[in-house]
Amino acid sequence: MSRASLDKKPADVAAMFDGTAERYDLLNTLMTGGQDRRWRREVVRAVEARPGERILDLAAGTGTSSVPFAEAGAHTVACDFSLGMLRVGVRRQAGVRRLSFVAGDALRLPFADGVFDAVTISFGLRNVADTGQALRELRRVTRSGGRLLVCEVSHPPNGLLALGHRTHLKFGLPLLARVSSNPDSYRYLAESTLAWPDQAALARLLQDAGWGEVRWRDLTFGVAALHHAVNPG
């Protein structure tokens, strides 16, 4: 399987996720100690999908994160640039109404301007080669007044918890990697988490990309964070 590095070359990242598609949801659960499921429920509550809305779930992978939006009555697009992930998603989510899968690059989204009422990305923004460009693209395809929800790994503000978190990433995940069939995925996820900006820095990136009303809320003491924003138009 391809070993993605922190320069995040799209082909390498896509190949890595293609190789782990069948076990991706399990990988997330193991890496987060089961917290990812609770975090995704928080995303669903924060997005507040409404019947008839159009929602883009970017970096949706197998579409697990997209299903609740469709079940709430929103016309939902699960978009990802890993064809392997999309193939698994199409098979697993067959029969889910109002859910479609689209292959697309976060830096050049295949959608017209202002077509979505809400856009969201969970645990995928740190895999994009140019964070600012991805945030600008998300804003481009969101209608004026539309909302953005980013759920991403982050850094606990408490010093002691931050130390424990870094220790887990540096030493705990490599131990999991040794017994995993996808060790490179664990190493990449640990490295990309350690290199990711903290909550305030991500908020500034959102503002620089033109998003307004930016705010965030920590999850699990700041191990992850939900960032909310609105497209001012």
BAVEX-679256 format. One record per residue: residue in one letter; x, y, z of N, C-alpha, C in turn; residue number from 1. Coordinates in steps of 0.001 Angstrom, whole numbers, always signed. Layout:
BEGIN
> rest	neast	nnorth	nup	caeast	canorth	caup	ceast	cnorth	cup	nr
> A	X	Y	Z	X	Y	Z	X	Y	Z	NUM .
...
This chain:
BEGIN
> rest	neast	nnorth	nup	caeast	canorth	caup	ceast	cnorth	cup	nr
> M	+843	-1192	+0	+0	+0	+0	+876	+1239	+0	1 .
> S	+458	+2272	-678	+1202	+3521	-772	+1394	+4147	+604	2 .
> R	+2565	+4727	+825	+2863	+5418	+2075	+2738	+6912	+1837	3 .
> A	+1662	+7533	+2285	+1487	+8973	+2132	+2406	+9699	+3111	4 .
> S	+2945	+10827	+2684	+3793	+11641	+3540	+3107	+12972	+3792	5 .
> L	+3731	+13803	+4619	+3081	+15047	+5021	+3071	+16115	+3930	6 .
> D	+3712	+15849	+2790	+3515	+16785	+1678	+2177	+16518	+984	7 .
> K	+1521	+15417	+1344	+134	+15118	+956	-72	+15164	-554	8 .
> K	+792	+14468	-1282	+582	+14351	-2722	-726	+13599	-2950	9 .
> P	-1643	+14189	-3725	-2977	+13591	-3866	-2961	+12123	-4260	10 .
> A	-2100	+11748	-5201	-2084	+10359	-5661	-1701	+9414	-4537	11 .
> D	-730	+9821	-3704	-294	+8972	-2600	-1375	+8834	-1544	12 .
> V	-2031	+9958	-1204	-3084	+9910	-183	-4257	+9075	-682	13 .
> A	-4643	+9276	-1939	-5756	+8508	-2497	-5438	+7020	-2512	14 .
> A	-4214	+6674	-2911	-3830	+5262	-2956	-3835	+4649	-1568	15 .
> M	-3391	+5413	-563	-3389	+4900	+805	-4804	+4602	+1271	16 .
> F	-5735	+5519	+999	-7117	+5298	+1418	-7803	+4224	+571	17 .
> D	-7427	+4109	-695	-7943	+2997	-1503	-7582	+1670	-844	18 .
> G	-6343	+1594	-336	-5863	+353	+245	-6485	+2	+1574	19 .
> T	-7038	+985	+2257	-7628	+726	+3569	-9141	+881	+3580	20 .
> A	-9747	+985	+2386	-11174	+1314	+2291	-12062	+340	+3055	21 .
> E	-11798	-944	+2934	-12674	-1932	+3560	-12666	-1823	+5079	22 .
> R	-11539	-1368	+5637	-11401	-1321	+7097	-11296	+105	+7629	23 .
> Y	-11636	+1070	+6792	-11434	+2464	+7188	-12228	+2834	+8439	24 .
> D	-13501	+2464	+8480	-14328	+2820	+9638	-13790	+2161	+10908	25 .
> L	-13323	+912	+10793	-12725	+236	+11946	-11434	+924	+12372	26 .
> L	-10647	+1346	+11395	-9390	+2056	+11680	-9652	+3319	+12485	27 .
> N	-10665	+4085	+12099	-11009	+5299	+12840	-11394	+4985	+14274	28 .
> T	-12182	+3937	+14450	-12636	+3568	+15792	-11467	+3146	+16672	29 .
> L	-10541	+2364	+16125	-9382	+1930	+16892	-8481	+3105	+17252	30 .
> M	-8268	+3994	+16307	-7372	+5128	+16527	-7898	+6063	+17609	31 .
> T	-9224	+6223	+17670	-9816	+7192	+18601	-10395	+6541	+19855	32 .
> G	-10199	+5239	+19988	-10765	+4559	+21150	-12280	+4580	+21161	33 .
> G	-12891	+4599	+19991	-14345	+4589	+19883	-14985	+5957	+19948	34 .
> Q	-14193	+7003	+20157	-14750	+8351	+20278	-15266	+8887	+18951	35 .
> D	-14772	+8363	+17822	-15177	+8890	+16520	-16682	+8806	+16311	36 .
> R	-17316	+7773	+16855	-18768	+7631	+16678	-19509	+8743	+17419	37 .
> R	-19041	+9061	+18612	-19672	+10151	+19356	-19435	+11474	+18658	38 .
> W	-18225	+11678	+18125	-17925	+12919	+17418	-18811	+13077	+16182	39 .
> R	-19049	+11994	+15473	-19896	+12077	+14282	-21338	+12396	+14652	40 .
> R	-21782	+11899	+15801	-23134	+12269	+16246	-23206	+13759	+16542	41 .
> E	-22138	+14322	+17079	-22089	+15759	+17331	-22139	+16547	+16023	42 .
> V	-21490	+16024	+14993	-21538	+16672	+13677	-22969	+16706	+13155	43 .
> V	-23660	+15584	+13263	-25039	+15510	+12779	-25912	+16545	+13482	44 .
> R	-25748	+16663	+14801	-26542	+17649	+15553	-26177	+19072	+15142	45 .
> A	-24896	+19314	+14906	-24450	+20670	+14579	-24886	+21098	+13175	46 .
> V	-24872	+20178	+12221	-25272	+20519	+10857	-26763	+20828	+10786	47 .
> E	-27557	+20134	+11573	-29010	+20353	+11608	-29615	+20264	+10213	48 .
> A	-29373	+19154	+9558	-29910	+18955	+8218	-31430	+18990	+8232	49 .
> R	-31990	+19674	+7234	-33441	+19818	+7150	-33950	+19210	+5848	50 .
> P	-35190	+18725	+5845	-35753	+18145	+4621	-35680	+19133	+3458	51 .
> G	-35225	+18630	+2322	-35155	+19450	+1115	-33856	+20208	+945	52 .
> E	-33036	+20288	+1981	-31750	+20979	+1846	-30797	+20166	+976	53 .
> R	-29779	+20858	+484	-28709	+20208	-265	-27438	+20296	+568	54 .
> I	-26867	+19134	+864	-25706	+19074	+1755	-24562	+18351	+1063	55 .
> L	-23381	+18934	+1152	-22159	+18300	+661	-21368	+17774	+1844	56 .
> D	-21084	+16480	+1831	-20216	+15856	+2828	-18909	+15525	+2121	57 .
> L	-17918	+16389	+2306	-16641	+16236	+1614	-15726	+15293	+2393	58 .
> A	-14885	+14552	+1653	-14035	+13524	+2255	-14893	+12513	+3009	59 .
> A	-16013	+12154	+2385	-17005	+11304	+3037	-16593	+9842	+3087	60 .
> G	-15603	+9459	+2314	-15150	+8072	+2351	-16242	+7101	+1960	61 .
> T	-16573	+6203	+2878	-17574	+5174	+2608	-18997	+5680	+2805	62 .
> G	-19161	+6959	+3144	-20491	+7537	+3278	-21144	+7323	+4631	63 .
> T	-20411	+6740	+5578	-20979	+6532	+6913	-21433	+7844	+7534	64 .
> S	-20636	+8897	+7333	-20967	+10202	+7907	-22109	+10887	+7165	65 .
> S	-22388	+10460	+5940	-23391	+11124	+5096	-24803	+10612	+5342	66 .
> V	-24916	+9360	+5749	-26223	+8708	+5866	-27200	+9486	+6754	67 .
> P	-26787	+9973	+7952	-27763	+10681	+8799	-28357	+11921	+8147	68 .
> F	-27594	+12617	+7305	-28128	+13802	+6630	-29225	+13396	+5645	69 .
> A	-28966	+12324	+4896	-29966	+11843	+3944	-31207	+11340	+4672	70 .
> E	-31005	+10666	+5790	-32137	+10146	+6554	-32971	+11271	+7160	71 .
> A	-32348	+12448	+7344	-33090	+13610	+7847	-33891	+14299	+6746	72 .
> G	-33743	+13836	+5511	-34521	+14394	+4412	-33743	+15314	+3495	73 .
> A	-32440	+15504	+3745	-31631	+16375	+2899	-31087	+15605	+1701	74 .
> H	-30986	+16273	+570	-30351	+15685	-607	-28838	+15790	-397	75 .
> T	-28196	+14658	-183	-26825	+14627	+310	-25873	+14061	-727	76 .
> V	-24755	+14749	-909	-23699	+14282	-1810	-22501	+13879	-965	77 .
> A	-22114	+12618	-1059	-20899	+12129	-417	-19783	+12206	-1447	78 .
> C	-18821	+13081	-1208	-17759	+13338	-2180	-16409	+12924	-1607	79 .
> D	-15615	+12230	-2410	-14283	+11806	-1972	-13424	+11610	-3214	80 .
> F	-12101	+11711	-3051	-11235	+11496	-4213	-10629	+10101	-4238	81 .
> S	-10968	+9261	-3240	-10544	+7868	-3236	-11635	+7016	-3873	82 .
> L	-11367	+6500	-5061	-12359	+5673	-5744	-12616	+4385	-4971	83 .
> G	-11589	+3879	-4295	-11772	+2678	-3499	-12765	+2889	-2376	84 .
> M	-12676	+4037	-1714	-13617	+4348	-636	-15028	+4498	-1192	85 .
> L	-15153	+5172	-2331	-16469	+5386	-2920	-17120	+4061	-3330	86 .
> R	-16330	+3158	-3874	-16885	+1856	-4277	-17448	+1111	-3070	87 .
> V	-16698	+1127	-1967	-17187	+483	-749	-18453	+1183	-260	88 .
> G	-18466	+2502	-323	-19628	+3257	+128	-20871	+2973	-688	89 .
> V	-20729	+2935	-2001	-21874	+2649	-2864	-22468	+1291	-2522	90 .
> R	-21607	+328	-2242	-22100	-1012	-1901	-22764	-1033	-531	91 .
> R	-22120	-407	+451	-22636	-468	+1818	-23904	+359	+2009	92 .
> Q	-23996	+1478	+1316	-25137	+2386	+1530	-26224	+2216	+469	93 .
> A	-26153	+1135	-277	-27176	+890	-1298	-28555	+890	-643	94 .
> G	-29472	+1600	-1246	-30825	+1661	-693	-31086	+2889	+153	95 .
> V	-30045	+3646	+514	-30253	+4879	+1271	-30762	+5951	+314	96 .
> R	-31946	+6436	+555	-32543	+7432	-332	-31877	+8804	-154	97 .
> R	-31906	+9593	-1218	-31393	+10971	-1238	-29889	+11050	-992	98 .
> L	-29167	+9939	-1198	-27717	+9937	-1024	-27061	+9534	-2338	99 .
> S	-26143	+10397	-2825	-25387	+10082	-4034	-23902	+10199	-3741	100 .
> F	-23109	+9454	-4494	-21653	+9457	-4337	-21018	+10094	-5565	101 .
> V	-20074	+11009	-5325	-19418	+11725	-6420	-17913	+11742	-6156	102 .
> A	-17132	+11399	-7156	-15683	+11512	-7062	-15284	+12965	-7292	103 .
> G	-14428	+13495	-6414	-14028	+14888	-6573	-12826	+15246	-5730	104 .
> D	-12082	+16215	-6212	-10900	+16739	-5532	-11302	+17970	-4732	105 .
> A	-10939	+18018	-3457	-11299	+19144	-2597	-10763	+20473	-3111	106 .
> L	-9709	+20443	-3907	-9123	+21682	-4422	-9787	+22157	-5706	107 .
> R	-10600	+21288	-6328	-11317	+21643	-7570	-12639	+20886	-7544	108 .
> L	-13553	+21338	-6736	-14807	+20619	-6557	-15646	+20648	-7837	109 .
> P	-16266	+19527	-8196	-17025	+19439	-9457	-18469	+19905	-9316	110 .
> F	-18659	+21069	-8680	-20000	+21599	-8444	-20032	+23084	-8805	111 .
> A	-21218	+23550	-9160	-21399	+24960	-9499	-21360	+25824	-8239	112 .
> D	-21279	+27127	-8434	-21245	+28060	-7315	-22567	+28047	-6548	113 .
> G	-22476	+28088	-5227	-23624	+28328	-4368	-24733	+27296	-4413	114 .
> V	-24405	+26039	-4662	-25469	+25042	-4834	-25857	+24321	-3538	115 .
> F	-25047	+24464	-2470	-25324	+23721	-1244	-25766	+24659	-118	116 .
> D	-26710	+24171	+677	-27147	+24902	+1868	-26174	+24728	+3019	117 .
> A	-25503	+23576	+3055	-24526	+23306	+4111	-23449	+22397	+3554	118 .
> V	-22225	+22609	+4015	-21103	+21747	+3635	-20391	+21318	+4913	119 .
> T	-19866	+20119	+4875	-19190	+19599	+6061	-18051	+18683	+5652	120 .
> I	-17048	+18607	+6487	-15928	+17702	+6269	-15459	+17207	+7627	121 .
> S	-15368	+15904	+7777	-14977	+15306	+9051	-13711	+14470	+8874	122 .
> F	-12670	+14849	+9576	-11407	+14110	+9602	-10811	+13927	+8215	123 .
> G	-11005	+14930	+7358	-10443	+14858	+6018	-9673	+16091	+5624	124 .
> L	-9904	+17196	+6311	-9273	+18452	+5908	-7761	+18375	+6045	125 .
> R	-7281	+17655	+7041	-5824	+17586	+7231	-5135	+16716	+6179	126 .
> N	-5914	+16015	+5356	-5336	+15194	+4291	-5222	+15936	+2969	127 .
> V	-5690	+17189	+2947	-5680	+17986	+1714	-4355	+18741	+1606	128 .
> A	-3821	+18815	+392	-2515	+19440	+198	-2526	+20934	+481	129 .
> D	-3659	+21618	+247	-3749	+23065	+443	-5035	+23360	+1218	130 .
> T	-4913	+23529	+2525	-6079	+23717	+3387	-6859	+24966	+2998	131 .
> G	-6160	+26064	+2756	-6824	+27314	+2412	-7625	+27204	+1133	132 .
> Q	-7050	+26567	+118	-7765	+26412	-1149	-9010	+25538	-968	133 .
> A	-8908	+24489	-174	-10068	+23629	+78	-11176	+24409	+776	134 .
> L	-10817	+25246	+1734	-11827	+26040	+2434	-12464	+27073	+1514	135 .
> R	-11685	+27620	+584	-12244	+28561	-386	-13183	+27845	-1361	136 .
> E	-12825	+26638	-1757	-13693	+25856	-2636	-15005	+25506	-1944	137 .
> L	-14932	+25144	-679	-16150	+24857	+67	-17044	+26095	+142	138 .
> R	-16431	+27232	+342	-17224	+28470	+378	-17833	+28771	-986	139 .
> R	-17083	+28506	-2044	-17583	+28783	-3400	-18872	+28019	-3698	140 .
> V	-18944	+26764	-3248	-20107	+25941	-3592	-21238	+26071	-2579	141 .
> T	-21060	+26932	-1570	-22079	+27141	-544	-22839	+28431	-821	142 .
> R	-24142	+28397	-694	-24964	+29584	-945	-24670	+30662	+95	143 .
> S	-25015	+31884	-218	-24894	+32976	+736	-25739	+32664	+1969	144 .
> G	-25143	+32763	+3123	-25836	+32421	+4356	-25760	+30955	+4703	145 .
> G	-25184	+30145	+3814	-25032	+28719	+4082	-23979	+28463	+5142	146 .
> R	-23981	+27273	+5671	-23150	+26975	+6836	-22107	+25893	+6550	147 .
> L	-21038	+25978	+7298	-19928	+25024	+7221	-19704	+24414	+8594	148 .
> L	-19442	+23117	+8610	-19078	+22432	+9849	-17844	+21572	+9571	149 .
> V	-16760	+21867	+10258	-15526	+21089	+10141	-15309	+20341	+11442	150 .
> C	-15218	+19035	+11362	-14843	+18226	+12520	-13468	+17644	+12224	151 .
> E	-12512	+17956	+13077	-11145	+17517	+12800	-10418	+17258	+14111	152 .
> V	-9391	+16432	+14032	-8525	+16231	+15194	-7954	+17579	+15613	153 .
> S	-7602	+17687	+16893	-7063	+18949	+17368	-6086	+18684	+18514	154 .
> H	-5881	+19699	+19354	-4879	+19603	+20412	-5484	+20049	+21735	155 .
> P	-5466	+19184	+22756	-6029	+19569	+24057	-5347	+20826	+24598	156 .
> P	-6127	+21817	+25046	-5520	+23035	+25588	-4857	+22815	+26940	157 .
> N	-5268	+21803	+27683	-4642	+21487	+28964	-3275	+20853	+28717	158 .
> G	-2242	+21396	+29363	-878	+20951	+29113	-655	+19484	+29410	159 .
> L	-1196	+18987	+30534	-1000	+17593	+30916	-1706	+16658	+29934	160 .
> L	-2936	+17032	+29565	-3668	+16221	+28591	-2987	+16259	+27220	161 .
> A	-2444	+17412	+26868	-1742	+17532	+25586	-533	+16606	+25543	162 .
> L	+184	+16514	+26677	+1338	+15629	+26745	+915	+14174	+26569	163 .
> G	-159	+13786	+27257	-645	+12424	+27122	-1110	+12115	+25707	164 .
> H	-1735	+13102	+25085	-2218	+12928	+23712	-1050	+12740	+22748	165 .
> R	-16	+13574	+22897	+1155	+13442	+22023	+1853	+12108	+22249	166 .
> T	+1910	+11671	+23501	+2538	+10389	+23811	+1793	+9243	+23134	167 .
> H	+468	+9309	+23181	-346	+8281	+22517	-73	+8253	+21021	168 .
> L	+2	+9437	+20405	+226	+9498	+18968	+1623	+9020	+18586	169 .
> K	+2609	+9367	+19411	+3990	+9023	+19075	+4335	+7574	+19363	170 .
> F	+3727	+7003	+20418	+4122	+5664	+20846	+2973	+4650	+20813	171 .
> G	+1762	+5092	+21160	+637	+4160	+21185	+230	+3686	+19799	172 .
> L	+70	+4636	+18888	-346	+4252	+17535	+704	+3421	+16798	173 .
> P	+2003	+3719	+16942	+2987	+2829	+16313	+2900	+1389	+16813	174 .
> L	+2501	+1201	+18082	+2312	-163	+18573	+1142	-834	+17859	175 .
> L	+53	-76	+17659	-1070	-617	+16896	-648	-925	+15464	176 .
> A	+205	-65	+14928	+637	-242	+13545	+1369	-1568	+13355	177 .
> R	+2099	-2002	+14378	+2873	-3231	+14247	+1993	-4462	+14062	178 .
> V	+799	-4423	+14633	-80	-5590	+14547	-1185	-5372	+13507	179 .
> S	-1131	-4245	+12810	-2159	-3922	+11826	-1747	-4417	+10448	180 .
> S	-2769	-4702	+9617	-2496	-5034	+8223	-2229	-3777	+7409	181 .
> N	-2465	-2601	+8004	-2250	-1320	+7326	-1381	-403	+8180	182 .
> P	-149	-798	+8484	+680	+7	+9395	+958	+1410	+8898	183 .
> D	+1088	+1590	+7581	+1384	+2924	+7053	+249	+3901	+7321	184 .
> S	-981	+3411	+7352	-2122	+4289	+7632	-2022	+4851	+9041	185 .
> Y	-1682	+4002	+10011	-1557	+4463	+11392	-441	+5493	+11523	186 .
> R	+686	+5229	+10880	+1809	+6168	+10983	+1449	+7512	+10365	187 .
> Y	+820	+7475	+9200	+431	+8731	+8552	-584	+9488	+9402	188 .
> L	-1601	+8808	+9916	-2627	+9473	+10710	-2022	+10098	+11968	189 .
> A	-1080	+9406	+12600	-429	+9967	+13776	+389	+11201	+13416	190 .
> E	+1168	+11115	+12349	+2020	+12232	+11947	+1181	+13437	+11513	191 .
> S	+113	+13186	+10761	-701	+14305	+10284	-1456	+14967	+11426	192 .
> T	-1812	+14208	+12448	-2476	+14785	+13626	-1521	+15675	+14402	193 .
> L	-300	+15211	+14619	+691	+16000	+15350	+1016	+17305	+14616	194 .
> A	+994	+17272	+13280	+1365	+18447	+12491	+202	+19407	+12265	195 .
> W	-1014	+19016	+12636	-2199	+19818	+12330	-2269	+21043	+13249	196 .
> P	-2738	+22202	+12751	-2834	+23400	+13597	-3855	+23242	+14712	197 .
> D	-3702	+24052	+15750	-4643	+23981	+16862	-5944	+24705	+16502	198 .
> Q	-6851	+24763	+17464	-8199	+25276	+17220	-8185	+26717	+16736	199 .
> A	-7422	+27576	+17404	-7391	+28991	+17026	-6770	+29198	+15655	200 .
> A	-5729	+28424	+15348	-5075	+28555	+14048	-5998	+28125	+12924	201 .
> L	-6783	+27060	+13139	-7739	+26642	+12116	-8832	+27697	+11942	202 .
> A	-9264	+28311	+13034	-10259	+29390	+12941	-9733	+30532	+12078	203 .
> R	-8457	+30862	+12208	-7877	+31929	+11383	-7845	+31530	+9915	204 .
> L	-7557	+30265	+9636	-7572	+29787	+8255	-8978	+29912	+7649	205 .
> L	-9991	+29608	+8447	-11366	+29759	+7983	-11682	+31221	+7663	206 .
> Q	-11272	+32114	+8534	-11513	+33538	+8312	-10753	+34023	+7080	207 .
> D	-9523	+33570	+6917	-8731	+33971	+5747	-9371	+33492	+4449	208 .
> A	-10114	+32372	+4516	-10781	+31833	+3330	-12113	+32518	+3059	209 .
> G	-12484	+33505	+3886	-13688	+34286	+3649	-14908	+33861	+4435	210 .
> W	-14769	+32884	+5315	-15896	+32456	+6136	-16110	+33427	+7287	211 .
> G	-17359	+33610	+7680	-17694	+34492	+8785	-18318	+33744	+9949	212 .
> E	-18513	+34462	+11051	-19120	+33910	+12268	-18426	+32625	+12723	213 .
> V	-17095	+32628	+12651	-16321	+31425	+12967	-16260	+31210	+14475	214 .
> R	-16545	+30004	+14876	-16434	+29624	+16284	-16116	+28140	+16349	215 .
> W	-15650	+27692	+17515	-15364	+26267	+17649	-15752	+25766	+19033	216 .
> R	-15881	+24450	+19104	-16198	+23774	+20364	-15342	+22525	+20462	217 .
> D	-14679	+22360	+21603	-13830	+21194	+21800	-14660	+19940	+22037	218 .
> L	-14139	+18823	+21571	-14708	+17506	+21832	-13662	+16665	+22548	219 .
> T	-14101	+15928	+23582	-13195	+15062	+24347	-11955	+15844	+24774	220 .
> F	-12177	+16952	+25465	-11106	+17777	+26057	-10181	+18392	+25011	221 .
> G	-10642	+18480	+23766	-9830	+19112	+22734	-9057	+18146	+21854	222 .
> V	-9252	+16846	+22045	-8631	+15869	+21149	-9165	+16070	+19728	223 .
> A	-10410	+16504	+19639	-11012	+16902	+18360	-11760	+18205	+18592	224 .
> A	-12163	+18845	+17512	-12893	+20112	+17645	-13869	+20268	+16494	225 .
> L	-14988	+20919	+16794	-15985	+21282	+15790	-15857	+22771	+15504	226 .
> H	-15591	+23111	+14267	-15545	+24514	+13857	-16789	+24819	+13005	227 .
> H	-17502	+25859	+13396	-18700	+26318	+12694	-18357	+27611	+11962	228 .
> A	-18974	+27817	+10796	-18809	+29087	+10081	-20000	+29283	+9139	229 .
> V	-20150	+30513	+8664	-21231	+30875	+7757	-20637	+31613	+6558	230 .
> N	-21164	+31339	+5365	-20728	+32054	+4176	-21429	+33409	+4131	231 .
> P	-20701	+34502	+4303	-21342	+35822	+4339	-21845	+36281	+2973	232 .
> G	-21448	+35574	+1913	-21919	+35940	+575	-21120	+37088	+1	233 .
